[in-house]
Each structure stands twice: as structure tokens, then as C-alpha cells.
Amino acid sequence: MTLCAAHRSNGEPCHAHAIHGGRVCNVHGGRAPQVKLAAEERIRALVQPSLDRIQRTIGDDANPQLALAAARDILDRAGYKATEKVQSEGRTVIEIEYIDRPGLNAASGSNGVAH
């Protein structure tokens, strides 16, 4: 977590944690609506590059352990959970089960995945 970039009245750096995505703590302006909005926009700007990076990692045959870990993370976050891992003839098979999460609107056909 990032430390607050502001300084105290005595000139020393503030050693409090900055708000998520922000550069200052609540005491030094982190509660202000424009600061919260800027922090949220910084986080949103990182979503697509992060997804691109994970997608490249999943497709990287040079590091299968990392690719598997990235794939598991995405499945977990999408509401799927690995139920069993079976190794046979040098191959790894992972069975997955969809865990229904409250709050998803089943009537609209939403599966929780952004398109």
C-alpha cells in the first residue's frame, strides 16, 4: 500500500497509508470527492492493461505454472472454482464448478462476465 505523499505541519512526511488508488491519506484530502474520483479513475485505467497481461501470461507456454496460476485466478474471480485436479499421462486436468454468486441477475441472462 502506498504512503501518503503529503507532509505534516512540521515538515515531516505523513506516514499514513494513502487511499486505494490515491496519493494522499484521508487526513490530507483523501476524503474529497474529486480525489476519490481521480483515485478510482487511476484504478480503472489499470484494468485493461492488467487483463491483457494476464491473457498473455495464460498463453505463455514457456512458463506453464504461471499460466496455470493466472488461469485459476481468472476462473476464481469469474465465479468458477476448481473442484479437483487430476494428473494422468503427464497431463493436468482441472474440473471446474460454477458457484452461483448472489447479486447476479439470472433473469436477464447475465453470467457476470463483461463483454
N, C-alpha and C positions, 0 to 999 in steps of 0.2 A: 504494500500500500504506500502511496506517495505521501510525503510530508508536506505540510503547509508551506507555501513559498513566501508568506508574509513574515514580517518581523514584529517583535514586541516593542512596546514604547521605549524600552531601554536599549534597543538596537540589536538584541539577540534574536536569532531565528526562532520562530514558533515551532515547537517540536510536536505539535498535534498532527493527526492524520488529516489529509485533505479529503473532501467529499469524493465519492466514487466518480471518476472521470474528470474531476476538478483539480484545481491547483491550490485552493485555499480551504481552510477548515471552516466550520460553522461560525466560529467567533469572528473570523476575518472576512466575512462576506459570503460564505458558502450557502447561507440560507436565502440569499437574494434570488428572486425568480429568474433574472437574466443569467446569473451564474449557474443555477441549476439547469437551465435550458442549454447553455453552452456546454456544460459537462455531458448532458445527455446526447447532444449532437456529436461530441467527440467520440463517445462510445459507439453511437450508431455508425459513424464513419469507419469504424474498425470492423464492423460485422462482415461486410462483403469480402474485404481482403483476408479475413480470418477463415471464412468459408472456402475461398479459393485455395488458400494454403492447405487446409485440411483435405480438400479434394485432391490436390496434387500429391499429398502425403499418402492418401489411400491408394492412389495409383502407382506409387513408387515400389517397384519390385525389388529394388536394391536393399530395402530395409523392411522386410515383411512384418517384423514385430511392431515397428512403429506404425505401419499401415493398419495392422490389426487393431492396435490400441486406438487409433483415430476413428476407425470404423465403429468400434464398440462405443466410443464416446458419442458419436453422432446418433447411433441407434438408441442409446440410453436417453439422450436428450429428446429424441423424437417419440418417446413413449414405448420403445421396444426394449425387452430385457432378455439377455442371454439366459437360457434355461439349462443348457447342457452343452458341454464341449467334448467332442469325441474325436480321437485320433485313430485313423486307420490307414494303413499302407502309405504312410508318410504325408497324408493329407489331414488338414484340420477342418472339421465340420462343426459349425455352430448353429444350433437350432435356436430360433427366437420366438418369443411370445409377445403379442401386443398387449400392453397393460392399458386399459381404458382409464383415462385421466378425467376427473371431474372438471367441468367448465368448458369442455369441448361440445359444440352444438352438433349432436348426432343427427338432428332433423335436417340440417342444411347440407349434410354430407361432408362436413369439414373433417379432415383427418389430422388437423394440427400442423400440416406441412404447408409452408408458404410456397406459392408458385411464382 
